[in-house]
Amino acid sequence: MAEASRAAAYDPIGPGHRVVLGETLPLRLDCGIELGPFNVAYTTYGRLNADKSNAILICHALTGDQHVANTHPVTGKPGWWLTLVGPGKVIDTDRFFVVCANVIGGCMGSSGPPDLDPATAKPWGLRFPLITIRDMVNAQAMLLDHLGIRDLFCVIGGSMGGMQVLQWAASYPERCFAAIPIACAARHSAQNIAFHEVGRQAIYADPDWHGGDYLNHGTIPRNGLAVARMAAHITYLSEAALHRKFGRNLQNRERLTYGFEAEFQVESYLRHQGSSFVERFDANSYLYITRAMDYFDLAAQAGDNLAAVYQGSKTRFCVVSFTSDWLFPTSENKAIVRALNAAAANVSFVEIETDKGHDAFLLDEPEMFRTLKGFLDGCAEVRGLNGYRA
């Protein structure tokens, strides 16, 4: 795909908005570089009430974006959390004002590697500065300042989104009345770093990557990015879910052909996941965001004492995990809960029984819905929002 058309594909604001931040006060990144001005693309749903007390920030996962509850402008598919967000749903947009921003380093309208470097008028590529989860959160805080929202009723997210939730409650405890980290961890494990490195190496090995400068060469490392997505997607599922959905069923054939085409349905499924992902995501952004997750170690921000991170916090927490999630297992979520208890924080915890794996937070999980609704309703009662309708 030519550079011009590729740039257009990665400017999909759709029904959302984009704002330029950091023009007068740049964002100081953890790597030591000052970023500014920079773009943040975001969507909003519902209406902000008069005293601006009903705002919920949704933080997206690694391959997610800001299109939570609207048709995606690139894929044409429904928003990624329509199971949870919308009128009358758990996150009721008739009641709450919902904001979701594409993370910096991303490729859906916020500043990242595919964007043009003002100094060269060419795509940043690997010249874009390395970013962290804390950088993402600080950029979101700047967005909320721009929107005139000082305090959040709740910040919620799963997977990498849950990491952002934990960072929000650590960096801005006075701005978070409630926090819901789902299926995440306070630090990225060695196993998860290893999985990310396999995906990155697949991208590096693609001859169309050109050392990260592929947009200036008019190419895309399709094969490498597709393989990275396939490998990662396996970690989002469970063995039981894969068996239930595919087993050893053959793909459009009655017997083995003794070749290397997609003989099994699961192979065809993974190939489809890889090829469709390439059409909506940038390879360099994948490198940057996976690296941001690798760097995440919340305890390291307080002398390797996770409890100290939340000492004195008044935020109300609800930590959620899933029994079949082996990417971010319950043990890692319980470590968060133990630290919060040690800090005398207000924390609830639930482990949802499911065989759907890590991706369960995106799916129809009635027990999760009931838990989140009960927690939000309880917080709303304390906050004085129960009678409010936009």
SEVEXRO-723915 format. One record per residue (C-alpha): z, x, y. Coordinates in Angstrom, 1 decimal. Example, Ala and Ser with C-alpha at 12.3 -4.5 7.8 and 13.67 -1.06 7.14 Angstrom:
! SEVEXRO-723915
7.8:12.3:-4.5
7.1:13.7:-1.1
This chain:
! SEVEXRO-723915
0.0:0.0:0.0
-0.9:1.3:3.4
1.9:2.4:5.7
1.3:-0.4:8.2
1.4:-3.2:5.7
4.4:-1.6:4.0
6.3:-1.5:7.3
5.5:-5.2:7.8
6.8:-6.0:4.3
10.1:-4.4:5.2
10.6:-6.3:8.4
11.4:-9.7:6.8
13.8:-11.3:9.2
12.6:-14.7:8.2
14.9:-17.4:9.6
17.6:-14.9:10.6
18.1:-12.6:13.5
18.1:-9.0:14.5
20.0:-7.2:17.1
19.9:-3.7:18.6
23.4:-2.1:18.6
24.8:1.3:19.6
22.6:1.7:22.7
25.5:2.8:25.0
28.1:3.6:22.3
26.5:5.0:19.1
28.0:4.5:15.7
29.8:7.6:14.5
28.9:8.0:10.9
31.2:9.6:8.3
28.6:12.4:7.8
29.3:13.4:11.5
26.0:12.1:13.0
25.9:9.5:15.8
23.5:6.7:15.1
22.2:4.7:18.0
20.5:2.6:18.9
20.1:1.0:15.5
19.1:-2.5:14.2
21.1:-4.9:12.3
19.4:-7.9:10.7
21.5:-10.9:9.8
21.6:-14.6:9.0
24.0:-17.3:10.0
24.8:-20.7:8.6
26.9:-23.5:10.0
28.5:-23.6:13.4
31.2:-21.5:15.0
34.1:-23.7:16.2
35.5:-23.7:19.7
38.2:-21.1:19.1
36.0:-19.0:16.8
38.5:-19.2:13.9
36.1:-20.5:11.1
33.9:-17.4:10.6
33.3:-16.0:7.1
31.5:-12.7:6.6
29.6:-12.4:3.3
28.9:-8.8:2.2
25.9:-8.3:-0.1
25.6:-6.1:-3.2
23.4:-3.1:-3.8
20.0:-4.9:-4.2
21.0:-8.0:-2.2
20.3:-8.7:1.5
21.2:-11.1:4.3
19.3:-14.0:2.8
22.3:-15.7:1.2
21.4:-19.4:1.4
17.9:-19.6:2.7
14.5:-19.1:1.1
13.8:-15.4:0.9
10.9:-14.6:3.3
9.4:-11.9:1.0
9.9:-13.4:-2.5
9.9:-17.1:-1.7
12.9:-17.5:-3.9
16.1:-19.3:-3.1
19.0:-17.4:-1.5
21.0:-15.2:-3.8
24.3:-17.1:-3.5
23.2:-20.7:-3.2
25.6:-21.4:-6.1
28.5:-20.8:-3.7
27.2:-21.2:-0.1
25.9:-24.4:1.5
26.9:-27.9:2.7
29.8:-29.2:0.6
29.9:-26.1:-1.6
32.8:-23.7:-2.1
31.8:-21.8:1.1
31.1:-25.1:3.0
28.6:-24.5:5.8
29.6:-27.9:7.2
33.1:-26.4:7.7
32.6:-22.6:8.1
30.4:-20.4:10.2
28.9:-17.9:7.7
27.4:-14.5:8.7
25.7:-12.0:6.4
24.2:-8.8:7.6
21.7:-6.5:5.8
23.6:-3.1:5.5
22.4:-0.1:7.5
20.4:2.1:5.2
18.8:-1.0:3.8
15.2:-2.2:4.0
15.5:-5.9:5.1
15.5:-5.4:8.8
18.5:-3.2:9.4
17.9:0.4:10.3
17.2:2.6:7.2
14.8:5.1:5.7
11.7:2.9:6.0
12.1:2.4:9.7
10.4:4.5:12.4
12.2:7.5:13.7
12.0:7.2:17.5
11.7:11.0:17.8
8.6:11.2:15.6
7.2:7.6:15.5
7.0:8.0:11.7
9.2:6.5:9.0
12.6:8.3:8.7
12.4:8.9:5.0
15.1:11.4:4.0
15.6:12.4:7.6
17.7:9.2:8.0
21.4:10.2:8.0
23.5:9.6:4.8
25.7:6.5:5.1
28.9:5.3:3.5
30.5:1.9:2.8
32.7:2.5:5.8
29.7:3.1:8.0
28.2:-0.2:6.8
31.5:-2.0:7.6
31.7:-0.4:11.0
28.2:-1.6:11.8
29.1:-5.1:10.7
32.2:-4.9:13.0
29.8:-4.0:15.9
27.7:-7.0:15.0
30.6:-9.3:15.1
31.7:-7.9:18.5
28.1:-8.7:19.7
28.5:-12.3:18.4
31.8:-12.6:20.2
33.8:-13.0:16.9
37.0:-11.1:17.0
38.7:-12.4:13.9
37.3:-13.4:10.5
38.8:-16.3:8.6
37.6:-14.6:5.4
35.4:-11.7:4.3
34.0:-12.0:0.7
31.6:-10.2:-1.5
30.9:-9.0:-5.1
30.1:-5.6:-6.5
29.1:-3.3:-3.6
29.9:-6.3:-1.4
33.5:-6.2:-2.8
33.7:-2.6:-1.8
32.8:-3.6:1.7
35.5:-6.3:1.6
38.1:-3.7:0.5
37.0:-1.4:3.3
37.1:-4.3:5.9
40.7:-5.1:5.0
41.5:-1.3:5.2
39.7:-0.5:8.4
40.2:-3.8:10.3
43.3:-5.6:8.8
44.0:-7.3:12.0
40.6:-9.0:12.0
40.7:-10.3:8.4
42.9:-13.3:7.7
41.7:-13.4:4.1
39.7:-11.1:1.8
38.0:-11.9:-1.5
36.8:-8.7:-3.4
34.9:-9.8:-6.5
34.0:-7.6:-9.5
34.5:-4.3:-7.8
36.7:-1.2:-7.6
38.5:1.0:-5.1
36.4:4.0:-6.1
33.2:4.5:-7.9
33.7:5.7:-11.5
32.1:8.8:-13.0
30.2:6.5:-15.4
28.8:4.5:-12.5
27.8:7.6:-10.6
26.0:8.7:-13.7
24.0:5.5:-14.0
23.0:5.8:-10.4
21.9:9.4:-10.9
19.6:8.4:-13.8
18.0:5.9:-11.4
17.6:8.4:-8.6
16.1:11.0:-11.0
13.5:8.4:-12.1
12.5:8.0:-8.4
12.4:11.7:-7.8
10.2:12.2:-10.9
7.5:9.8:-9.7
4.6:11.8:-8.2
4.1:9.1:-5.6
7.6:9.8:-4.1
6.4:12.9:-2.2
9.9:14.2:-1.6
10.8:10.9:0.1
7.8:11.0:2.5
5.7:8.5:0.5
5.1:6.1:3.4
3.3:8.8:5.4
1.2:9.4:2.3
0.3:5.8:1.9
2.0:5.6:-1.5
5.0:4.0:-3.2
6.9:5.4:-6.1
6.5:2.2:-8.0
7.1:3.5:-11.5
10.2:5.5:-10.7
11.8:2.6:-8.7
11.0:0.1:-11.4
12.6:2.3:-14.1
15.7:2.7:-11.8
15.9:-1.0:-11.5
15.5:-1.6:-15.2
18.3:0.9:-16.1
20.6:-0.6:-13.5
19.9:-4.2:-14.5
21.1:-3.5:-18.0
24.5:-2.6:-16.6
24.7:-6.0:-14.8
24.6:-7.9:-18.1
26.7:-7.9:-21.2
25.6:-7.4:-24.8
26.5:-11.0:-25.6
24.4:-12.3:-22.7
21.4:-10.2:-23.7
21.7:-11.3:-27.3
22.0:-15.0:-26.4
19.1:-14.9:-24.1
16.7:-12.6:-26.1
18.1:-11.5:-29.4
15.4:-9.6:-31.2
12.8:-12.3:-30.4
9.2:-11.0:-30.1
7.2:-11.4:-26.9
4.1:-13.7:-27.4
3.5:-12.6:-31.0
4.6:-13.6:-34.5
4.8:-10.1:-36.0
5.2:-6.5:-35.0
2.1:-4.7:-33.8
3.4:-1.2:-34.3
2.6:0.0:-30.8
4.4:0.6:-27.5
3.5:-2.5:-25.6
6.4:-4.9:-24.8
7.0:-6.1:-28.4
10.4:-7.7:-27.7
11.3:-10.3:-25.1
14.0:-8.1:-23.7
11.5:-5.4:-23.0
9.2:-7.8:-21.2
12.1:-9.1:-19.2
13.1:-5.6:-18.0
9.6:-4.7:-17.1
9.3:-7.9:-15.0
12.6:-7.0:-13.3
11.3:-3.6:-12.5
7.9:-4.6:-11.2
9.2:-7.5:-9.1
11.9:-5.4:-7.5
9.4:-2.9:-6.3
7.8:-5.6:-4.2
10.9:-6.3:-2.2
12.9:-3.0:-2.0
12.3:0.5:-0.6
12.8:3.5:-2.9
14.6:5.6:-0.3
16.9:2.8:0.6
17.8:2.6:-3.1
18.7:6.3:-3.0
20.8:5.9:0.1
22.7:2.8:-0.9
23.5:4.0:-4.4
24.8:7.3:-2.8
27.0:5.2:-0.5
28.6:3.5:-3.5
29.1:6.9:-5.2
30.9:8.2:-2.1
33.3:5.2:-2.0
36.9:6.3:-2.7
39.3:4.1:-0.7
42.4:6.0:-1.8
41.0:9.3:-0.6
41.2:7.8:2.9
45.0:7.9:2.6
45.9:11.0:0.7
44.9:9.5:-2.6
47.4:6.7:-2.3
45.7:3.4:-2.5
48.9:1.4:-1.7
49.2:3.3:1.6
45.8:2.0:2.7
47.2:-1.5:2.8
50.8:-0.8:3.9
51.9:-3.5:6.3
48.7:-5.5:5.9
49.0:-9.3:6.6
45.6:-10.1:5.0
45.7:-12.6:2.1
43.8:-11.2:-0.9
42.2:-12.9:-3.9
40.9:-10.4:-6.4
38.5:-11.7:-9.0
37.2:-10.0:-12.2
35.3:-11.0:-15.3
36.2:-10.3:-18.9
32.7:-9.1:-19.9
32.0:-6.9:-16.9
31.8:-3.3:-18.2
30.3:-2.0:-14.9
33.5:-2.9:-12.9
35.9:-3.8:-15.6
39.1:-5.8:-15.1
41.2:-2.6:-15.4
39.7:-1.4:-12.1
40.3:-4.7:-10.4
43.9:-4.7:-11.6
44.4:-1.2:-10.1
43.5:-2.8:-6.7
46.1:-5.6:-7.4
48.8:-3.1:-8.3
48.2:-1.1:-5.1
48.3:-4.3:-3.1
51.6:-5.3:-4.8
53.0:-1.9:-4.1
52.1:-2.4:-0.4
53.9:-5.8:-0.5
50.6:-7.5:0.4
49.9:-11.1:-0.2
47.6:-11.0:-3.3
46.4:-13.4:-6.0
44.4:-12.2:-9.0
42.2:-14.0:-11.6
40.2:-12.8:-14.5
37.4:-15.2:-15.4
36.6:-15.6:-19.1
32.8:-15.3:-19.4
30.2:-13.4:-21.5
27.8:-13.1:-18.6
28.7:-9.6:-17.6
28.9:-8.2:-14.1
26.3:-10.6:-12.7
28.6:-13.5:-13.4
29.7:-13.6:-9.7
26.1:-14.7:-8.9
25.9:-17.4:-11.5
27.3:-20.8:-12.2
30.9:-20.0:-13.1
33.0:-23.2:-12.6
36.3:-21.4:-13.0
35.4:-18.9:-10.3
34.3:-21.8:-8.0
37.6:-23.6:-8.6
39.6:-20.4:-7.9
37.8:-19.6:-4.7
37.9:-23.2:-3.4
41.7:-23.3:-4.1
42.2:-20.0:-2.3
40.1:-20.9:0.7
41.6:-24.4:1.0
45.1:-22.8:0.9
44.2:-20.3:3.6
42.6:-23.0:5.7
45.8:-25.0:5.6
47.8:-22.1:6.8
45.1:-21.3:9.4
45.0:-24.9:10.6
41.4:-25.5:9.6
41.8:-28.2:7.0
40.7:-31.1:9.2
37.8:-29.2:10.8
34.2:-30.1:10.4
31.4:-28.5:12.4
